[in-house]
Amino acid sequence: MRFGVVRFPGSCDDVDALLACQRVPGASAQLLWHGDADLHGVEAVVIPGGFSYGDYLRVGAIARFSPVMESVIRFAEAGGLVLGICNGFQVLCEAGLLPGALLPNVNRRFICRQVNVEVVRARMPFSADMADGEVLSIPVKHTSGRYYAPAAVLESLEADGQIVLRYAHDANPNGSSNDIAGVTNAAGNVFGLMPHPEHAVEPLSGSVDGLKIFTSMAHAHG
Amino acid sequence: MTTRARVLVRPKAGILDPQGVAVERALPALGFEGVANVHVGRLIELDIDEPSQLPAICEKLLANPLIEDFEIVSEP
C-alpha cells in the first residue's frame, strides 16, 4: 500500500500522519504538495490535521480549491480511499466529498485530550481491523469539531450505516450531532474523523488504537 | 465600472451559535440589560466588475449554504 499525505500551507500533523502510515506493515508513504495536482500513483490519500490556509474564511474552505484537491476529488469519485483527519475532515466536508460541516465547539474552547470512541460499524474499509462495539482511545485537539448535518441527512447517515465512530457515552467533547466522531460517504471509500489516529500509534504516547485505521485501509486495499 | 459590494454571512437560524451566546452572556456583566438573539457573522467587502457573479461567489466560497445564510448589499 502506497499512502500519500497532503501538505497544505498550515498543515501541522502531516509528518505524524506520514509516520503512522509507515508503521503499517508493507506500506510506504510520501507527502503530496498542495500545489501539485499529480497524486504520484499513491493508492490512498490522507488529508492531515492543521490549519490549512490559516483557516481563513471558514475551516477547510480555501484548501478545498487547491490543485491537489481537484485530483483528490477525482480519485475519490473513482473509488480511491481518502482519509481526512480533523482539519482534513473539515476540508472533505467543504469539498462535498463528505456530508455535513464542522462548527465551533459548543463550549467555544480549544479541546485537547484523550477521548474514547466506539466503533459503530466495523468491517468497513477504514474499520476492517476493528470489532463492532470496540472502544478506541484516541486524542482530539480542535476548536471547530462539532459535527453538524441537517436532520434528514443525519437520518440517512444512521439508516445507511455511514457512521463508523461515535464518541463513547458522555464523552462527546464538542456537541457533535448524534455523538458522531467519524463518518463515511455513501460509497464508504471516503472517511473523515475529528480524533487524531496518527497521534495514537506509539505505546509511549499512551495508546496504539489509532493505528487500526491505517492498517484497516491497507487490508481493505488488499 | 466596478461596484463596491458587501456580503453579510450569518449562522443559519436554528444552528447553535456559541459566539453569539458568549457575547449575549457578556453584556449583562457590563450593565447592558435587555439584549437578546445575538448572532456573530462575517462582513466581506469587495469591488467587483460583474455584480451578477456575486450569488455564485457567495454559494461557492464566501458562505457554506449548509450552515450559513448570506445577504448581498451593493452600494450605489
Boltz contact constraints between the chains, C-beta under 6 A:
constraints:
  - contact:
      token1: [A, 58]
      token2: [B, 64]
      max_distance: 6.0
  - contact:
      token1: [A, 101]
      token2: [B, 64]
      max_distance: 6.0
  - contact:
      token1: [A, 101]
      token2: [B, 66]
      max_distance: 6.0
  - contact:
      token1: [A, 101]
      token2: [B, 67]
      max_distance: 6.0
  - contact:
      token1: [A, 104]
      token2: [B, 18]
      max_distance: 6.0
  - contact:
      token1: [A, 106]
      token2: [B, 18]
      max_distance: 6.0
  - contact:
      token1: [A, 108]
      token2: [B, 18]
      max_distance: 6.0
  - contact:
      token1: [A, 108]
      token2: [B, 22]
      max_distance: 6.0
